Amino acid sequence: MKISVIGAGYVGLTTAACLAQIGHEVFCSESDLAKLQQLQNGAMPLFEPHLEEVIRMARESGRLTFGSTEEAIECGRAIFICVGTPPLANGDADLHAIEAVARAIAKRASGYRLVIEKSTVPVQTGAQLRKHLAVHRTNGLQYDVASNPEFLREGSAVEDFLHPDRIVVGVDSEQAAKLLREIYEPIVGQTFTCPVHSRCPARADARFLVTDTNSAELIKHASNSFLAMKISFINMVANLCEVVGADVSRVAEGMGLDPRIGSTFLNPGIGFGGFCFPKDVQAFIRIAEKSGCDFSLLKEVEKINQRRIELFVEKIRRELWVLRGKTLAVWGLAFKPNTDDVRFAPSIALVKSLVDEGSNVRAYDPEAMDKAKSVLPDITYCSDPYQAAEGADAILIVTEWDEFRQVDWQRIKSLVERPLIVDGRNMLNSTEAVRNGFDYVSVGQPPVWVEKKQGAGDEVQVEIRSA
């Protein structure tokens, strides 16, 4: 099928590349001319595992083309709208880009088009799209509007698209449902060549869920808000564990063994970030308020998350006493591993707070430093974890990149001013860290340190201690 994708951000690029991978002829547009030129020249404007290779193969096969929005509208029978919907100051989603695309489709397209919301939008956006298309169409356009929310995780977006647990489509006509099923049939039946696995792992078939557009739009916001709630809940439990001397990792393990709860998203830390969870929680609260529903529960989820940075800085302060003049190594800037995305990343608020206190921040991230420089210009960026650790009074782990598990800790110890790790993601083994000579502070767990005692003669006894 000829498909157009309007918008070449994380969602749009992944959607375009993967639809081409499963056999469709895809035209992807981008309004940012610099980014469009990058894509046309074979360069990537963002980091996402496997995506560059999928795009390369799709372009070489002739199934993926990049160009203007006007060309995209002319090209595709199905048009996926994947433009940004950033939050406004009041928490509402900014829909001006979607409105602009709808107006362009109405004025330029003729014949039949299936217009598909892929961007995360408030409920009843589909109804507004239908109205807008009807008001502005000039060339005899016939259309259906559908909602097809994305559930892609940055860092595993290609795998999530090609091996989903569910595909949700909100439609108001049989024709729209039929076309969407045709688009996704290679994924539902897993009949495509997978670019991620040489042999795909066994998994349950993806559920193709057909519903109305309002319900589909709500499913995305409800899903992300619920996951954010799980994160804030376990962070609240972590606070209690620190007071009473319990271990949040064991509490989470015990909770997760209940299949009604599950173990995912029960990882305490410095809070959730990224472009999805914070804005989707805010937008869902605003949607509820406008509808007269009390979503105070989600307001508390927000408050708990916003306090994580303050509490983490307090942990650092307790260990170092005074932050002014201290050198702090920040390992990780992206909001999660395997992405270069720093939008709403906890690292941004953390680093700004540390700089405001007079700390000297030396930061390293495998992928996100170029993007972080525009929002954090007043810190030192380093080439690797070792350079960041030079002269550090503490190492702060902010993003759980696998690279940080593989470092030479004895080399790190020789570089730091004080062997102290404050782990904001609980990614390291506390006993191993201490055996390597570091004091170790994490989230929701007792601090662990090495205590040396003089034994008989010249013998030094080393004992691992915990609060």
C-alpha positions, -999 to +999 in steps of 0.1 A: +000+000+000+011+036-006+015+052+028+025+087+038+040+096+072+040+133+082+067+141+108+101+125+111+106+125+149+111+094+170+076+081+162+074+092+126+108+078+116+102+045+133+067+042+118+079+051+083+110+028+084+091-002+099+061+001+075+086+001+046+104-029+062+072-049+061+066-042+025+047-009+021+057+020-002+063+049+023+068+086+018+080+104+049+079+142+052+096+166+075+090+204+078+124+211+094+145+216+062+178+209+079+165+176+093+150+167+059+183+173+042+200+151+067+176+123+060+178+127+023+216+125+026+215+093+046+223+109+080+204+103+112+190+132+133+186+110+163+199+078+179+177+047+181+190+012+180+185-006+146+166+024+131+195+036+110+200+002+094+163-003+087+161+031+071+191+024+049+177-009+037+143+006+031+158+034+010+180+011-010+149-011-018+131+020-030+103+016-004+112+047+016+114+082+003+118+116+022+104+149+011+079+177+017+045+175+034+029+186+002+044+156-016+034+133+012-002+143+009-002+136-028+014+103-024-003+082+003-037+066+004-032+063+041-017+093+059-001+089+094+001+121+113+032+119+135+039+155+144+048+168+178+022+176+205+044+193+232+028+206+264+016+241+268+022+261+300-012+250+314-005+213+306-027+211+275-012+194+244-002+219+217-022+207+187-012+235+163+009+212+141-019+186+138-043+214+128-019+226+102-015+192+087-052+187+087-057+219+068-031+210+043-046+176+037-081+192+033-068+218+007-045+195-013-058+160-013-085+146-036-101+112-038-102+090-007-077+093+022-075+075+055-061+101+079-046+084+109-036+100+142-003+085+154+007+114+176-004+114+212-035+136+213-063+144+238-096+125+235-120+138+209-091+151+186-104+127+160-138+144+160-120+178+156-100+164+127-132+152+109-148+186+114-116+204+102-113+182+071-150+188+062-148+226+066-116+231+046-117+205+018-116+220-016-109+191-041-137+167-034-118+149-007-134+118+008-119+106+040-120+085+072-102+095+104-087+069+126-067+068+159-037+044+160-018+053+192+019+043+195+033+023+224+070+026+214+097+028+240+127+049+231+157+026+230+136-004+217+112+014+193+120-008+162+115-040+181+083-026+198+068-017+164+076-050+147+068-072+177+040-054+196+019-068+224-011-049+209-021-028+180-049-004+189-070+012+161-099+035+167-122+038+137-158+048+128-161+029+096-156-006+083-135+007+055-110+023+079-108-009+100-102-030+069-074-007+056-056-006+090-058-044+093-043-046+058-015-022+068-006-042+099-013-077+086+024-086+081+030-077+118-001-095+131+009-126+112+047-120+117+053-127+080+080-101+074+118-103+075+129-091+110+159-067+110+164-070+147+166-108+153+181-135+132+156-157+148+127-139+165+120-151+201+087-169+207+060-146+219+022-143+220+005-130+189-001-093+188-037-084+197-054-063+170-079-043+190-105-023+171-125+003+190-139+038+185-116+068+181-124+083+215-115+051+233-083+046+213-072+081+222-078+075+259-060+042+259-026+059+252-030+085+279-044+060+304-016+035+297+012+060+302-004+076+332-008+042+349+029+033+343+039+067+356+018+060+387+037+027+393+070+045+392+059+072+416+044+045+439+076+025+442+095+058+447+072+066+476+078+032+490+115+037+486+112+068+508+096+047+535+122+020+532+150+045+538+133+057+570+125+022+585+156+004+573+140-018+546+153-027+512+131-015+484+145-039+459+132-068+480+099-051+485+095-046+448+106-082+441+079-094+465+053-072+450+062-081+414+057-118+420+020-111+422+008-115+386-018-088+392+010-063+398+039-075+378+076-065+382+079-040+354+081-003+363+088-011+399+123+003+397+129+031+422+152+060+412+153+097+405+120+098+387+106+093+352+114+116+324+114+117+286+089+133+263+060+109+269+053+103+306+056+139+320+035+155+292+010+126+290+003+128+327-001+166+325-024+163+295-045+135+311-050+157+342-061+186+319-084+164+299-101+152+332-104+187+346-121+200+314-145+171+317-153+178+353-134+146+366-112+147+397-077+133+388-060+144+420-044+109+420-023+119+390-015+152+405+002+133+434+020+112+409+034+144+394+044+158+428+062+126+439+081+126+406+091+163+409+105+158+444+128+130+433+156+154+423+153+174+455+156+142+475+185+129+454+204+162+459+198+159+496+214+124+496+245+139+479+246+167+504+244+143+534+275+126+521+295+156+511+282+181+537+288+211+514+282+210+476+299+243+468+332+237+452+328+200+450+335+181+417+307+158+408+309+132+380+275+127+364+272+095+345+243+096+321+223+125+307+196+108+285+163+101+303+169+064+297+196+042+282+198+035+244+185+069+234+200+104+230+168+121+242+172+146+270+137+161+268+123+163+304+153+141+315+158+140+353+195+148+346+186+183+334+170+194+366+196+176+387+226+192+370+210+227+371+204+222+408+240+211+414+254+240+394+232+265+413+248+251+445+282+259+431+293+224+422+317+216+393+299+191+371+318+167+348+293+148+327+295+118+303+268+101+283+274+076+254+249+093+231+232+123+246+259+149+251+254+168+219+217+174+227+224+181+263+249+209+255+221+232+243+203+231+277+233+225+299+261+248+285+279+255+317+293+221+326+323+200+315+316+173+289+339+143+290+349+116+265+343+086+288+334+077+324+371+078+334+376+114+323+344+124+341+356+108+373+389+126+375+391+145+408+355+137+416+342+139+452+313+116+441+301+097+411+264+102+404+247+075+383+218+091+365+212+069+335+216+031+336+238+026+305+253-009+304+287+007+298+287+019+334+285-017+347+316-026+327+341+000+339+374-008+355+366+002+391+401+001+403+411+026+376+381+047+386+392+046+422+426+058+413+411+089+396+385+101+421+391+124+450+368+103+472+355+068+463+318+075+466+290+064+443+255+078+446+234+055+424+202+072+412+191+041+394+201+012+417+219-003+388+251-015+406+256-044+430+262-027+463+285-054+477+306-054+445+310-016+447+321-018+483+345-046+476+361-023+450+366+003+478+337+026+472+311+039+496+278+032+480+245+051+484+214+041+464+176+047+465+155+030+491+184+008+504+207+012+533+241+029+525+270+004+523+306+012+530+339-005+539+352-003+574+389-010+580+401-022+614+436-029+627+440-065+634+468-084+650+502-071+641+502-052+608+471-070+595+442-048+583+407-063+585+381-051+560+345-054+569+315-044+547+291-024+567+255-013+561+234+012+579 
